[in-house]
Amino acid sequence: MPKPKRAVALISGGLDSMLAAKVIMDQGVEVEGVNFFTGFCVEGHTHAIREKQRKKPKRNNALWVAEQLGIRLHIVDVIEEYKDVLLNPKHGYGANMNPCLDCKVFMVGKAASLLHGRDGADDNFMTDHDFDFIITGEVIGQRPKSQRRATMPIIASESGADDRLLRPLCAKLLPPTLPEREGWVERDALYDFHGRNRKPQMALAESLGFEDWAQPAGGCCFLTDAQYSNKLVDLWEARGSREYELDDVMLLKVGRHLRPAPHFKLIIGREEGENRYLEGYRNTFIALHATSHNGPLCLVDGSPTADDLALAARILARYSQGRDAAEVTVGVDRPDGTSEALRVAPFSPSEIESGWHVGA
C-alpha cells in the first residue's frame, strides 16, 4: 500500500484550526499539530490569574484541541524570532499593534521548513516526519488584515509554502493546491466558508461530533487588543527602546497600570490571583503593600524618587480597604532587601488623574 500522506496543521486552539485539521484527518491523511508560542497568546495562564475567568476551563487550548483530535502537538518557542516580526513588519500593523499578515507569513514559513524535501529543517524538531503539506484554519474575509482573498497568495508565496499550503475551510474559493491536484485530498470534501459569520463553522463542528470549542469568535493574540497595545507602546516610549522580554509581555497582561510621571509606572493587582502573580516579581521591582489594611500589591517600574514613592503609596492606599481612612500605613520593599513604612492619606477618586491610566 502507498505510504499515507502527512500534513502539519497550525493549531491556535480556536475553532477554525480544529475543524481544518479534522476535515483533513477524515480523508485519511496523517496529521500532527504545531503551535508557535510568541508570548502574546491568550491562553490558560492568563485565564487562571483572573478571578472573573475562573468559570472558564484552565487549559492550554492548543493542547486541548490536540487532545480532542487525538493528534500529537508540538509547541515551539519562537519568542526571540518573533521580535523582528513585531518590531519590523513588512506589511505593517492592523488596527492595533498586531502584525497579522507578517505573523501568518512567519508561522507558515516555520511550518514550511518541516516539509518533505525542503532545506532548513530544524535538526531538533520533527526531523523524521516528512510532512507533505500544511493545513491552516484560514477563512477568506474573516480577518481584515491577514485573511483576505488578496493576502492568501502573499502568505503562500512569502512563507515558501507555495501550493503546499491548504486551507480546508475556504479551499473551494481558491485555486486548487498541490494536495488537491495530486489527489492527496478530495476537493469536493472541502469547504467554501467566507466572511466573519461563524455559524457555518459551528454547524460543521456539531456535525463532526464536537460539543465544545474555544474562542468561537476567533482571535488568540493580545496584540489585537487596543488596551494591551497601548500598554506596550507606553512601555517602549518610557524606556526609549522597543526592546522587550517575556516578563514585560506577561506583566502587561496583569493588573491596573498607572503612570503618574514619565519615569515610573505602577502595576496594581486587581484581585487575589493577580496579587499572587505579582509577588513573583518582588526581587525585580520595588513593591508596595498596605500593612494597616488589606489591599493589593503594587510594583513600581522605573526610577522613582522618594516623593514619587510617597505618591505611589497614596495611590495604592486608594485601592486598599483603607481608602476611607484618614491614614494608611504602606510598606515599601526594595529588591536590595531594604524596606520602610510610609503613613499616607489615601487619594480620593477625583485625585486619581484619568491620564495616568495606561491603556484606557
GUVO-728018 format. One record per residue (C-alpha): x, y, z; residue in three letters. Coordinates in steps of 0.02 Angstrom, whole numbers, plus 50000, padded with zeros to 5 digits. Layout:
<nodes>
XYZala;...
</nodes>
This chain:
<nodes>
500005000050000met;500625017749965pro;501295027550112lys;499935038950186pro;500185057450155lys;500635067750307arg;500135085550349ala;500655097750484val;499215108450549ala;499435125450630leu;498425123750790ile;497985140150877ser;496735132450997gly;495255140450911gly;493785132750819leu;494415135250641asp;496085126450661ser;495225111950749met;493985109950606leu;495305111550470ala;496345097750546ala;494845086450573lys;494225088450394val;495895082750326ile;496085068650452met;494395061950396asp;495135060050221gln;496435047850285gly;497895059950298val;499035058250448glu;499035074950539val;500125082050677glu;499915099350751gly;501135113450784val;500855128550895asn;502085143050895phe;502245151851063phe;502575170551042thr;502165175751221gly;500685186251165phe;499435171851163cys;497815172151261val;497895155451348glu;497615146151511gly;498965155351608his;498015171751586thr;496325164051624his;496995156251783ala;497615172751853ile;495985182351842arg;494575178551965glu;493235182951838lys;493925169751720gln;493795155451844arg;492215148751764lys;493215145851606lys;494205129651589pro;496005131351649lys;496815124151495arg;498015127451355asn;496765127451213asn;498015121451083ala;498415106151188leu;496565103551222trp;496175104051035val;497545091351002ala;496785080151135glu;495055081451055gln;495795076950886leu;496915063350955gly;498465070450871ile;500215074650927arg;500545093150958leu;502245101550955his;502355118151047ile;503815128350982val;504545143451073asp;504785157350944val;504865172051066ile;506555178351007glu;506245175550821glu;504545183850834tyr;505285200250895lys;505795205050719asp;504035201250657val;503285212850787leu;504565226750775leu;504835226950587asn;503265220750498pro;503465221750310lys;501585223250287his;501275234650436gly;500065233250581tyr;498205230450593gly;497055241350698ala;498245239850847asn;500005232650866met;499535216750776asn;500675212450628pro;499415199450572cys;499965196850392leu;501815195950435asp;501385184550581cys;500465172250469lys;501895172550341val;503125169150482phe;502155154650557met;501755146250392val;503585148550346gly;504125139750505lys;502955125550464ala;503595125050283ala;505335121050347ser;504625104350405leu;504005099050234leu;504705083750146his;506175087950033gly;506385105550100arg;508035112750158asp;508245121250325gly;507325108750435ala;507745110550619asp;508795095550670asp;507985095950842asn;506195096450784phe;505225082750695met;506665078250578thr;505965061250531asp;504165065850497his;504255070850312asp;502675081250305phe;501955083650131asp;500875099150156phe;500255112050280ile;498495114850347ile;497835131250418thr;496105136450477gly;496085152450375glu;494435158550305val;494295171950170ile;493565188050239gly;493705183250421gln;495165194850463arg;495295212250385pro;497195212050385lys;497775194250351ser;496295183950291gln;495765192050129arg;495725184849954arg;497155196349906ala;498265190950052thr;498065172150032met;499335170849889pro;500525182749980ile;500585171050130ile;500865155850021ala;502245164149919ser;503205173750053glu;503175159250175ser;503915147250047gly;502465135150067ala;501795139549894asp;500415127549839asp;500785115149978arg;499765126650090leu;497975120250104leu;496545129950186arg;495175116750201pro;493815128650262leu;493885140150111cys;494815129449983ala;493375129449858lys;493545148349841leu;495395146949798leu;496375138849656pro;496715120249683pro;498295116849782thr;499555102949756leu;498705091149881pro;497075093349785glu;497825091649611arg;498805076149660glu;497285067949739gly;498015067749915trp;496375075749971val;494675076649889glu;494245094549843arg;492375090949846asp;492525086550031ala;493245103850071leu;492265119850105tyr;491895137350041asp;491695146850204phe;491945165550196his;491615181050300gly;491515183550487arg;489925173550519asn;490415158250623arg;488765149050608lys;489385137750466pro;490905132750569gln;489845129350722met;488655118750619ala;490125109050548leu;490835106550723ala;489215099050783glu;489095087750631ser;490855081450666leu;490375077250845gly;491195091650938phe;490215097751088glu;491445110951149asp;492685122651069trp;493705137851117ala;493605155751057gln;492115153950940pro;492345172150889ala;494165169050845gly;495715178150899gly;497035172251020cys;498285186551023cys;498395201051145phe;499155212151009leu;497425213750932thr;496795221751094asp;496855240751098ala;497185242151285gln;498605229551281tyr;499375237851128ser;499315254851214asn;500225247451364lys;501565240251251leu;501845256851161val;501885265851329asp;503235253751389leu;504295256951236trp;504105275751249glu;504555275951434ala;506125265651405arg;506625274551245gly;506825257551164ser;505715244951078arg;506595230251158glu;505575218551268tyr;505735202151361glu;504455188751405leu;504235195951581asp;503745212651502asp;502465203851391val;501715194551539met;501625209451657leu;500685219751527leu;499295206651541lys;499115208551729val;498495222051845gly;497995240251835arg;499365250751753his;499555269051803leu;500935281051751arg;500915296651862pro;502535302851781ala;503565298051627pro;504955290051730his;503935277451831phe;502385266751821lys;501315257251947leu;500635239751919ile;499255236552047ile;498415219752069gly;496535219852042arg;496165203652134glu;496995189852234glu;497565179752084gly;498465194752011glu;499235199052180asn;499955181552192arg;500655182852017tyr;501455199752052leu;502275192552208glu;503455183352094gly;504245199852041tyr;504685206652213arg;506525203352179asn;506465213852021thr;505395228952065phe;505055240052215ile;503485232752294ala;502175242252396leu;500815234652505his;499665241552638ala;500095234752811thr;498715243152911ser;497315237252796his;497005223452671asn;497405228252494gly;498295224352332pro;500135222652293leu;500925236352188cys;502515235252085leu;503455251052036val;504285250351866asp;505555263951833gly;506645275651937ser;505525283652068pro;506135296852191thr;505635297352375ala;504225309352331asp;503675297652192asp;503555283152314leu;502515293652432ala;501345297552287leu;501305279052241ala;500865274552421ala;499395286652420arg;498775279152256ile;498955261452324leu;498025266452483ala;496585272152373arg;496385254352309tyr;496525246352483ser;495175243552611gln;495835259052699gly;495255270252557arg;494075279452677asp;495295280252822ala;496215296052871ala;497875286952860glu;498545270552789val;500235262852825thr;501105256652668val;502645245452668gly;503965248752536val;505105233952497asp;506595235952381arg;507465222052283pro;509065225252383asp;508175219752542gly;507915236852620thr;506185242552670ser;505245256752752glu;503495261152807ala;502545276352745leu;501005283652829arg;499945292152698val;498215299152668ala;497345289452529pro;496935298652369phe;495115301952335ser;494425295252170pro;494435312652095ser;496295314352132glu;496745299252026ile;497015307751859glu;496225299151710ser;497795301951608gly;498785290751725trp;497845275151671his;498895266551539val;497905257651405gly;496255265551449ala;
</nodes>
